[in-house]
Amino acid sequence: QVQLVESGGGLVQPGGSLRLACATSGTIFSFFAAGWYRQAPGKQREMVATITCGSSTNYADSVKGRFTISRDNTKSTVYLQMNSLKPEDTAVYYCNLEGGVHSYWGQGTQVTVSS
């Protein structure tokens, strides 16, 4: 059974930083592209950042230059380093693994940016 467990969310002041982690199990992590998505109240889920099996990355325009996605295949974990956080980054952040016809999601972790 594939499991994705996010951690690292919390409350942070504007301008602060957080590092999210998504630990995966039950599959061959290195075969999957991975990504972080977020959903704010009343809004649709949106892509934040993705990383391919070969570690090519893609970012939403709203987070470019502030967020960095990375992966550690030895730990089957994908990370999202978030710097210079803004109130509009407040959302539930979800981890995703994508491979062929398979798509797996974590349960989400809350990130709140507020003073």
Summary of the structure (lengths in Angstrom):
residues: 115
radius of gyration: 13.3
end to end distance: 39.9
largest distance: 42.0
contacts: 338
relative contact order: 0.32
helix: 5%
strand: 54%
